[in-house]
Every structure is written in structure tokens, then in C-alpha cells.
Amino acid sequence: MELNCLGMRCPLPIIKLAKELKHVDEVILLSDDPATLPDLTAWARMTGNSFTELGNHQYLIKRL
């Protein structure tokens, strides 16, 4: 599943991601917000989920 959050600013990409992960196990997040990487790092640590930076504003998030 791909979640396009390009152009959205913090905290919208993380909020939308959290809602989508309730329904699927894996999301490719597209986000060009400069806060995305630090936000994902903190969010993954708090929730126990994992993510991989794919480059070009793409992140693979897996629900654990």
C-alpha cells in the first residue's frame, strides 16, 4: 500500500501513517517533509514498528 503525503507537513504524515497501519501490515510512505525522518525514528521507537528509508522521499514501514 502506498501513502502519498508529499507536500504535507508535520504531524500529518505520521498521523495518516498510523491510521493506515491499522488496516495493513506494510506501507510505503511518500513524504518530503524535512521532519519525516526524525518523526519516523521517534514513532517507530515508541510503537515498536520498523521502517527503512528507501530514498527519494520514500520510506517502507512495517507493522510488528
PDB file of N, CA, C and O in Angstrom:
ATOM      1  N   MET A   1       0.845  -1.157   0.000  1.00  0.00           N
ATOM      2  CA  MET A   1       0.000   0.000   0.000  1.00  0.00           C
ATOM      3  C   MET A   1       0.896   1.227   0.000  1.00  0.00           C
ATOM      4  O   MET A   1       1.876   1.270   0.744  1.00  0.00           O
ATOM      5  N   GLU A   2       0.586   2.212  -0.807  1.00  0.00           N
ATOM      6  CA  GLU A   2       1.360   3.436  -0.889  1.00  0.00           C
ATOM      7  C   GLU A   2       0.532   4.589  -0.329  1.00  0.00           C
ATOM      8  O   GLU A   2      -0.636   4.760  -0.678  1.00  0.00           O
ATOM      9  N   LEU A   3       1.157   5.374   0.544  1.00  0.00           N
ATOM     10  CA  LEU A   3       0.508   6.520   1.161  1.00  0.00           C
ATOM     11  C   LEU A   3       1.246   7.776   0.727  1.00  0.00           C
ATOM     12  O   LEU A   3       2.387   8.001   1.129  1.00  0.00           O
ATOM     13  N   ASN A   4       0.596   8.591  -0.093  1.00  0.00           N
ATOM     14  CA  ASN A   4       1.219   9.789  -0.638  1.00  0.00           C
ATOM     15  C   ASN A   4       0.945  10.972   0.282  1.00  0.00           C
ATOM     16  O   ASN A   4      -0.174  11.480   0.345  1.00  0.00           O
ATOM     17  N   CYS A   5       1.991  11.404   1.000  1.00  0.00           N
ATOM     18  CA  CYS A   5       1.893  12.564   1.883  1.00  0.00           C
ATOM     19  C   CYS A   5       2.809  13.685   1.402  1.00  0.00           C
ATOM     20  O   CYS A   5       3.199  14.548   2.188  1.00  0.00           O
ATOM     21  N   LEU A   6       3.148  13.677   0.129  1.00  0.00           N
ATOM     22  CA  LEU A   6       4.002  14.720  -0.420  1.00  0.00           C
ATOM     23  C   LEU A   6       3.306  16.074  -0.261  1.00  0.00           C
ATOM     24  O   LEU A   6       2.117  16.208  -0.551  1.00  0.00           O
ATOM     25  N   GLY A   7       4.055  17.066   0.198  1.00  0.00           N
ATOM     26  CA  GLY A   7       3.506  18.399   0.402  1.00  0.00           C
ATOM     27  C   GLY A   7       2.871  18.613   1.764  1.00  0.00           C
ATOM     28  O   GLY A   7       2.569  19.748   2.131  1.00  0.00           O
ATOM     29  N   MET A   8       2.665  17.547   2.516  1.00  0.00           N
ATOM     30  CA  MET A   8       2.069  17.673   3.853  1.00  0.00           C
ATOM     31  C   MET A   8       3.172  17.912   4.875  1.00  0.00           C
ATOM     32  O   MET A   8       4.292  17.427   4.718  1.00  0.00           O
ATOM     33  N   ARG A   9       2.851  18.648   5.898  1.00  0.00           N
ATOM     34  CA  ARG A   9       3.817  18.962   6.936  1.00  0.00           C
ATOM     35  C   ARG A   9       3.452  18.273   8.248  1.00  0.00           C
ATOM     36  O   ARG A   9       2.308  17.880   8.475  1.00  0.00           O
ATOM     37  N   CYS A  10       4.448  18.145   9.084  1.00  0.00           N
ATOM     38  CA  CYS A  10       4.327  17.539  10.402  1.00  0.00           C
ATOM     39  C   CYS A  10       3.153  18.167  11.150  1.00  0.00           C
ATOM     40  O   CYS A  10       3.017  19.390  11.176  1.00  0.00           O
ATOM     41  N   PRO A  11       2.320  17.352  11.745  1.00  0.00           N
ATOM     42  CA  PRO A  11       2.415  15.926  12.014  1.00  0.00           C
ATOM     43  C   PRO A  11       1.572  15.065  11.080  1.00  0.00           C
ATOM     44  O   PRO A  11       1.412  13.870  11.332  1.00  0.00           O
ATOM     45  N   LEU A  12       1.025  15.645  10.003  1.00  0.00           N
ATOM     46  CA  LEU A  12       0.083  14.906   9.144  1.00  0.00           C
ATOM     47  C   LEU A  12       0.615  13.587   8.593  1.00  0.00           C
ATOM     48  O   LEU A  12      -0.117  12.599   8.639  1.00  0.00           O
ATOM     49  N   PRO A  13       1.859  13.504   8.066  1.00  0.00           N
ATOM     50  CA  PRO A  13       2.303  12.207   7.536  1.00  0.00           C
ATOM     51  C   PRO A  13       2.273  11.083   8.583  1.00  0.00           C
ATOM     52  O   PRO A  13       1.876   9.961   8.272  1.00  0.00           O
ATOM     53  N   ILE A  14       2.686  11.377   9.806  1.00  0.00           N
ATOM     54  CA  ILE A  14       2.698  10.342  10.847  1.00  0.00           C
ATOM     55  C   ILE A  14       1.282   9.988  11.270  1.00  0.00           C
ATOM     56  O   ILE A  14       0.986   8.818  11.514  1.00  0.00           O
ATOM     57  N   ILE A  15       0.415  10.965  11.358  1.00  0.00           N
ATOM     58  CA  ILE A  15      -0.984  10.700  11.729  1.00  0.00           C
ATOM     59  C   ILE A  15      -1.644   9.812  10.677  1.00  0.00           C
ATOM     60  O   ILE A  15      -2.300   8.828  11.018  1.00  0.00           O
ATOM     61  N   LYS A  16      -1.475  10.153   9.410  1.00  0.00           N
ATOM     62  CA  LYS A  16      -2.066   9.350   8.333  1.00  0.00           C
ATOM     63  C   LYS A  16      -1.460   7.937   8.297  1.00  0.00           C
ATOM     64  O   LYS A  16      -2.170   6.957   8.070  1.00  0.00           O
ATOM     65  N   LEU A  17      -0.153   7.846   8.523  1.00  0.00           N
ATOM     66  CA  LEU A  17       0.518   6.544   8.562  1.00  0.00           C
ATOM     67  C   LEU A  17      -0.062   5.667   9.668  1.00  0.00           C
ATOM     68  O   LEU A  17      -0.378   4.500   9.435  1.00  0.00           O
ATOM     69  N   ALA A  18      -0.201   6.216  10.853  1.00  0.00           N
ATOM     70  CA  ALA A  18      -0.731   5.445  11.981  1.00  0.00           C
ATOM     71  C   ALA A  18      -2.128   4.918  11.679  1.00  0.00           C
ATOM     72  O   ALA A  18      -2.451   3.784  12.031  1.00  0.00           O
ATOM     73  N   LYS A  19      -2.956   5.727  11.031  1.00  0.00           N
ATOM     74  CA  LYS A  19      -4.311   5.284  10.676  1.00  0.00           C
ATOM     75  C   LYS A  19      -4.281   4.153   9.659  1.00  0.00           C
ATOM     76  O   LYS A  19      -5.046   3.196   9.775  1.00  0.00           O
ATOM     77  N   GLU A  20      -3.403   4.252   8.659  1.00  0.00           N
ATOM     78  CA  GLU A  20      -3.322   3.217   7.621  1.00  0.00           C
ATOM     79  C   GLU A  20      -2.796   1.899   8.180  1.00  0.00           C
ATOM     80  O   GLU A  20      -3.250   0.830   7.771  1.00  0.00           O
ATOM     81  N   LEU A  21      -1.848   1.962   9.106  1.00  0.00           N
ATOM     82  CA  LEU A  21      -1.269   0.724   9.644  1.00  0.00           C
ATOM     83  C   LEU A  21      -2.246  -0.071  10.494  1.00  0.00           C
ATOM     84  O   LEU A  21      -1.956  -1.207  10.868  1.00  0.00           O
ATOM     85  N   LYS A  22      -3.389   0.504  10.800  1.00  0.00           N
ATOM     86  CA  LYS A  22      -4.433  -0.261  11.495  1.00  0.00           C
ATOM     87  C   LYS A  22      -5.069  -1.284  10.554  1.00  0.00           C
ATOM     88  O   LYS A  22      -5.682  -2.252  11.003  1.00  0.00           O
ATOM     89  N   HIS A  23      -4.918  -1.060   9.229  1.00  0.00           N
ATOM     90  CA  HIS A  23      -5.606  -1.887   8.239  1.00  0.00           C
ATOM     91  C   HIS A  23      -4.667  -2.760   7.406  1.00  0.00           C
ATOM     92  O   HIS A  23      -5.112  -3.724   6.783  1.00  0.00           O
ATOM     93  N   VAL A  24      -3.387  -2.436   7.389  1.00  0.00           N
ATOM     94  CA  VAL A  24      -2.425  -3.185   6.585  1.00  0.00           C
ATOM     95  C   VAL A  24      -1.161  -3.426   7.408  1.00  0.00           C
ATOM     96  O   VAL A  24      -0.966  -2.805   8.453  1.00  0.00           O
ATOM     97  N   ASP A  25      -0.310  -4.326   6.934  1.00  0.00           N
ATOM     98  CA  ASP A  25       0.932  -4.642   7.645  1.00  0.00           C
ATOM     99  C   ASP A  25       2.137  -3.893   7.121  1.00  0.00           C
ATOM    100  O   ASP A  25       3.184  -3.860   7.768  1.00  0.00           O
ATOM    101  N   GLU A  26       1.993  -3.281   5.937  1.00  0.00           N
ATOM    102  CA  GLU A  26       3.140  -2.642   5.307  1.00  0.00           C
ATOM    103  C   GLU A  26       2.664  -1.436   4.493  1.00  0.00           C
ATOM    104  O   GLU A  26       1.661  -1.510   3.784  1.00  0.00           O
ATOM    105  N   VAL A  27       3.396  -0.330   4.606  1.00  0.00           N
ATOM    106  CA  VAL A  27       3.052   0.897   3.889  1.00  0.00           C
ATOM    107  C   VAL A  27       4.324   1.494   3.312  1.00  0.00           C
ATOM    108  O   VAL A  27       5.359   1.534   3.977  1.00  0.00           O
ATOM    109  N   ILE A  28       4.242   1.956   2.075  1.00  0.00           N
ATOM    110  CA  ILE A  28       5.298   2.796   1.517  1.00  0.00           C
ATOM    111  C   ILE A  28       4.806   4.222   1.662  1.00  0.00           C
ATOM    112  O   ILE A  28       3.815   4.624   1.052  1.00  0.00           O
ATOM    113  N   LEU A  29       5.526   4.985   2.487  1.00  0.00           N
ATOM    114  CA  LEU A  29       5.170   6.366   2.757  1.00  0.00           C
ATOM    115  C   LEU A  29       5.983   7.283   1.855  1.00  0.00           C
ATOM    116  O   LEU A  29       7.209   7.188   1.804  1.00  0.00           O
ATOM    117  N   LEU A  30       5.303   8.162   1.152  1.00  0.00           N
ATOM    118  CA  LEU A  30       5.950   9.203   0.357  1.00  0.00           C
ATOM    119  C   LEU A  30       5.780  10.506   1.125  1.00  0.00           C
ATOM    120  O   LEU A  30       4.659  10.972   1.324  1.00  0.00           O
ATOM    121  N   SER A  31       6.886  11.090   1.554  1.00  0.00           N
ATOM    122  CA  SER A  31       6.810  12.333   2.322  1.00  0.00           C
ATOM    123  C   SER A  31       8.072  13.145   2.111  1.00  0.00           C
ATOM    124  O   SER A  31       9.186  12.644   2.268  1.00  0.00           O
ATOM    125  N   ASP A  32       7.882  14.412   1.751  1.00  0.00           N
ATOM    126  CA  ASP A  32       9.011  15.305   1.541  1.00  0.00           C
ATOM    127  C   ASP A  32       9.180  16.313   2.685  1.00  0.00           C
ATOM    128  O   ASP A  32       9.961  17.258   2.572  1.00  0.00           O
ATOM    129  N   ASP A  33       8.460  16.112   3.766  1.00  0.00           N
ATOM    130  CA  ASP A  33       8.608  16.971   4.936  1.00  0.00           C
ATOM    131  C   ASP A  33       9.974  16.701   5.579  1.00  0.00           C
ATOM    132  O   ASP A  33      10.296  15.542   5.842  1.00  0.00           O
ATOM    133  N   PRO A  34      10.784  17.728   5.838  1.00  0.00           N
ATOM    134  CA  PRO A  34      12.101  17.517   6.445  1.00  0.00           C
ATOM    135  C   PRO A  34      12.033  16.840   7.819  1.00  0.00           C
ATOM    136  O   PRO A  34      13.018  16.254   8.266  1.00  0.00           O
ATOM    137  N   ALA A  35      10.894  16.914   8.483  1.00  0.00           N
ATOM    138  CA  ALA A  35      10.750  16.296   9.803  1.00  0.00           C
ATOM    139  C   ALA A  35      10.385  14.809   9.732  1.00  0.00           C
ATOM    140  O   ALA A  35      10.307  14.154  10.771  1.00  0.00           O
ATOM    141  N   THR A  36      10.164  14.270   8.550  1.00  0.00           N
ATOM    142  CA  THR A  36       9.703  12.884   8.433  1.00  0.00           C
ATOM    143  C   THR A  36      10.679  11.884   9.047  1.00  0.00           C
ATOM    144  O   THR A  36      10.266  11.022   9.822  1.00  0.00           O
ATOM    145  N   LEU A  37      11.940  11.982   8.720  1.00  0.00           N
ATOM    146  CA  LEU A  37      12.904  11.003   9.238  1.00  0.00           C
ATOM    147  C   LEU A  37      12.999  11.045  10.762  1.00  0.00           C
ATOM    148  O   LEU A  37      12.901   9.988  11.386  1.00  0.00           O
ATOM    149  N   PRO A  38      13.186  12.207  11.401  1.00  0.00           N
ATOM    150  CA  PRO A  38      13.211  12.195  12.866  1.00  0.00           C
ATOM    151  C   PRO A  38      11.862  11.789  13.474  1.00  0.00           C
ATOM    152  O   PRO A  38      11.827  11.127  14.512  1.00  0.00           O
ATOM    153  N   ASP A  39      10.764  12.177  12.840  1.00  0.00           N
ATOM    154  CA  ASP A  39       9.448  11.773  13.338  1.00  0.00           C
ATOM    155  C   ASP A  39       9.264  10.259  13.252  1.00  0.00           C
ATOM    156  O   ASP A  39       8.782   9.638  14.199  1.00  0.00           O
ATOM    157  N   LEU A  40       9.646   9.665  12.124  1.00  0.00           N
ATOM    158  CA  LEU A  40       9.535   8.210  11.975  1.00  0.00           C
ATOM    159  C   LEU A  40      10.410   7.477  12.975  1.00  0.00           C
ATOM    160  O   LEU A  40      10.007   6.453  13.526  1.00  0.00           O
ATOM    161  N   THR A  41      11.603   7.998  13.209  1.00  0.00           N
ATOM    162  CA  THR A  41      12.513   7.370  14.167  1.00  0.00           C
ATOM    163  C   THR A  41      11.882   7.336  15.557  1.00  0.00           C
ATOM    164  O   THR A  41      11.879   6.297  16.216  1.00  0.00           O
ATOM    165  N   ALA A  42      11.351   8.466  15.995  1.00  0.00           N
ATOM    166  CA  ALA A  42      10.707   8.535  17.314  1.00  0.00           C
ATOM    167  C   ALA A  42       9.447   7.677  17.357  1.00  0.00           C
ATOM    168  O   ALA A  42       9.209   6.967  18.334  1.00  0.00           O
ATOM    169  N   TRP A  43       8.640   7.742  16.300  1.00  0.00           N
ATOM    170  CA  TRP A  43       7.393   6.978  16.247  1.00  0.00           C
ATOM    171  C   TRP A  43       7.667   5.476  16.291  1.00  0.00           C
ATOM    172  O   TRP A  43       6.989   4.741  17.009  1.00  0.00           O
ATOM    173  N   ALA A  44       8.663   5.018  15.520  1.00  0.00           N
ATOM    174  CA  ALA A  44       8.993   3.588  15.496  1.00  0.00           C
ATOM    175  C   ALA A  44       9.473   3.127  16.872  1.00  0.00           C
ATOM    176  O   ALA A  44       9.115   2.040  17.326  1.00  0.00           O
ATOM    177  N   ARG A  45      10.281   3.951  17.530  1.00  0.00           N
ATOM    178  CA  ARG A  45      10.771   3.598  18.861  1.00  0.00           C
ATOM    179  C   ARG A  45       9.602   3.495  19.847  1.00  0.00           C
ATOM    180  O   ARG A  45       9.583   2.592  20.683  1.00  0.00           O
ATOM    181  N   MET A  46       8.644   4.394  19.761  1.00  0.00           N
ATOM    182  CA  MET A  46       7.506   4.402  20.697  1.00  0.00           C
ATOM    183  C   MET A  46       6.494   3.307  20.415  1.00  0.00           C
ATOM    184  O   MET A  46       5.854   2.808  21.341  1.00  0.00           O
ATOM    185  N   THR A  47       6.335   2.921  19.142  1.00  0.00           N
ATOM    186  CA  THR A  47       5.289   1.956  18.779  1.00  0.00           C
ATOM    187  C   THR A  47       5.806   0.542  18.571  1.00  0.00           C
ATOM    188  O   THR A  47       5.021  -0.406  18.553  1.00  0.00           O
ATOM    189  N   GLY A  48       7.129   0.386  18.413  1.00  0.00           N
ATOM    190  CA  GLY A  48       7.679  -0.934  18.152  1.00  0.00           C
ATOM    191  C   GLY A  48       7.622  -1.343  16.691  1.00  0.00           C
ATOM    192  O   GLY A  48       8.007  -2.463  16.356  1.00  0.00           O
ATOM    193  N   ASN A  49       7.152  -0.466  15.812  1.00  0.00           N
ATOM    194  CA  ASN A  49       7.133  -0.753  14.383  1.00  0.00           C
ATOM    195  C   ASN A  49       8.502  -0.445  13.795  1.00  0.00           C
ATOM    196  O   ASN A  49       9.349   0.149  14.463  1.00  0.00           O
ATOM    197  N   SER A  50       8.720  -0.845  12.549  1.00  0.00           N
ATOM    198  CA  SER A  50      10.019  -0.603  11.927  1.00  0.00           C
ATOM    199  C   SER A  50       9.838   0.139  10.608  1.00  0.00           C
ATOM    200  O   SER A  50       8.771   0.110   9.995  1.00  0.00           O
ATOM    201  N   PHE A  51      10.915   0.805  10.189  1.00  0.00           N
ATOM    202  CA  PHE A  51      10.887   1.477   8.902  1.00  0.00           C
ATOM    203  C   PHE A  51      12.266   1.434   8.274  1.00  0.00           C
ATOM    204  O   PHE A  51      13.279   1.301   8.961  1.00  0.00           O
ATOM    205  N   THR A  52      12.284   1.548   6.956  1.00  0.00           N
ATOM    206  CA  THR A  52      13.516   1.606   6.180  1.00  0.00           C
ATOM    207  C   THR A  52      13.400   2.790   5.234  1.00  0.00           C
ATOM    208  O   THR A  52      12.395   2.954   4.544  1.00  0.00           O
ATOM    209  N   GLU A  53      14.431   3.602   5.212  1.00  0.00           N
ATOM    210  CA  GLU A  53      14.457   4.724   4.271  1.00  0.00           C
ATOM    211  C   GLU A  53      14.858   4.174   2.905  1.00  0.00           C
ATOM    212  O   GLU A  53      15.941   3.605   2.764  1.00  0.00           O
ATOM    213  N   LEU A  54      14.001   4.336   1.902  1.00  0.00           N
ATOM    214  CA  LEU A  54      14.253   3.815   0.568  1.00  0.00           C
ATOM    215  C   LEU A  54      14.919   4.846  -0.328  1.00  0.00           C
ATOM    216  O   LEU A  54      15.419   4.505  -1.400  1.00  0.00           O
ATOM    217  N   GLY A  55      14.933   6.103   0.100  1.00  0.00           N
ATOM    218  CA  GLY A  55      15.482   7.183  -0.714  1.00  0.00           C
ATOM    219  C   GLY A  55      14.403   7.879  -1.497  1.00  0.00           C
ATOM    220  O   GLY A  55      13.289   7.372  -1.630  1.00  0.00           O
ATOM    221  N   ASN A  56      14.738   9.056  -2.022  1.00  0.00           N
ATOM    222  CA  ASN A  56      13.813   9.840  -2.848  1.00  0.00           C
ATOM    223  C   ASN A  56      12.474  10.065  -2.152  1.00  0.00           C
ATOM    224  O   ASN A  56      11.418   9.942  -2.774  1.00  0.00           O
ATOM    225  N   HIS A  57      12.518  10.396  -0.861  1.00  0.00           N
ATOM    226  CA  HIS A  57      11.331  10.699  -0.057  1.00  0.00           C
ATOM    227  C   HIS A  57      10.411   9.500   0.122  1.00  0.00           C
ATOM    228  O   HIS A  57       9.204   9.666   0.299  1.00  0.00           O
ATOM    229  N   GLN A  58      10.976   8.281   0.076  1.00  0.00           N
ATOM    230  CA  GLN A  58      10.182   7.065   0.251  1.00  0.00           C
ATOM    231  C   GLN A  58      10.673   6.291   1.465  1.00  0.00           C
ATOM    232  O   GLN A  58      11.874   6.171   1.706  1.00  0.00           O
ATOM    233  N   TYR A  59       9.716   5.771   2.223  1.00  0.00           N
ATOM    234  CA  TYR A  59      10.007   5.001   3.433  1.00  0.00           C
ATOM    235  C   TYR A  59       9.110   3.766   3.441  1.00  0.00           C
ATOM    236  O   TYR A  59       7.918   3.848   3.145  1.00  0.00           O
ATOM    237  N   LEU A  60       9.693   2.633   3.779  1.00  0.00           N
ATOM    238  CA  LEU A  60       8.929   1.390   3.914  1.00  0.00           C
ATOM    239  C   LEU A  60       8.696   1.166   5.395  1.00  0.00           C
ATOM    240  O   LEU A  60       9.646   1.026   6.165  1.00  0.00           O
ATOM    241  N   ILE A  61       7.434   1.131   5.794  1.00  0.00           N
ATOM    242  CA  ILE A  61       7.076   0.950   7.190  1.00  0.00           C
ATOM    243  C   ILE A  61       6.386  -0.397   7.340  1.00  0.00           C
ATOM    244  O   ILE A  61       5.489  -0.744   6.571  1.00  0.00           O
ATOM    245  N   LYS A  62       6.827  -1.155   8.356  1.00  0.00           N
ATOM    246  CA  LYS A  62       6.238  -2.462   8.625  1.00  0.00           C
ATOM    247  C   LYS A  62       5.684  -2.490  10.040  1.00  0.00           C
ATOM    248  O   LYS A  62       6.355  -2.109  10.999  1.00  0.00           O
ATOM    249  N   ARG A  63       4.449  -2.948  10.144  1.00  0.00           N
ATOM    250  CA  ARG A  63       3.829  -3.119  11.444  1.00  0.00           C
ATOM    251  C   ARG A  63       4.348  -4.409  12.066  1.00  0.00           C
ATOM    252  O   ARG A  63       4.394  -5.451  11.413  1.00  0.00           O
ATOM    253  N   LEU A  64       4.728  -4.330  13.305  1.00  0.00           N
ATOM    254  CA  LEU A  64       5.234  -5.519  14.003  1.00  0.00           C
ATOM    255  C   LEU A  64       4.234  -6.025  15.012  1.00  0.00           C
ATOM    256  O   LEU A  64       4.491  -7.019  15.691  1.00  0.00           O
TER     257      LEU A  64
END
